[in-house]
Amino acid sequence: MRRHEPDLLSFIFGLFFVGAAAIWGLSAVPGHPVRSWALPALLIVVGAVGLLTSLAVRRPRPADRADDEIPPFDPLAPG
């Protein structure tokens, strides 16, 4: 089985939903103070992670393409 690149967008949304569920769960516990800035702070952190991962993603150049990759189909190309 070939390794595939991780889906960063799904990871970021997963972080958001886990964090939002944790904040919601903690706010339902009696006597546990959840600050009003918790959800905005979560959004800022998840947004920062998204920006950092978008900068860190390595996009292959055409010269870096492996020899075994099939080029995209061009119906107008001869042959």
Residue, then its C-alpha position, 0 to 999 in steps of 0.5 A: m500500500r502506498r503512503h499518501e499525504p495527510d489531509l491537512l484540512s480535515f486535521i484542522f477541522g478535526l482540531f476545531f471540533v474536538g476543541a469546541a466539544a471540550i469547551w462545551g463539555l467543560s461549560a456544562v460541568p457545574g462549578h467549572p469556570v469556562r471563560s468567555w474567551a475560550l472559543p475565540a482563543l480556540l478559533i485563533v489557535v486552529g486558524a494559526v495551525g492552518l496558516l502554518t501548515s499551509l506554509a509548510v506544505r511542500r508542493p512538488r515542482p514539475a522537475d521533481r515529479a517521479d518518473d512513474e507518474i502519468p502526465p495529465f491527459d491532453p486530448l489535443a496532444p498528438g499521438 
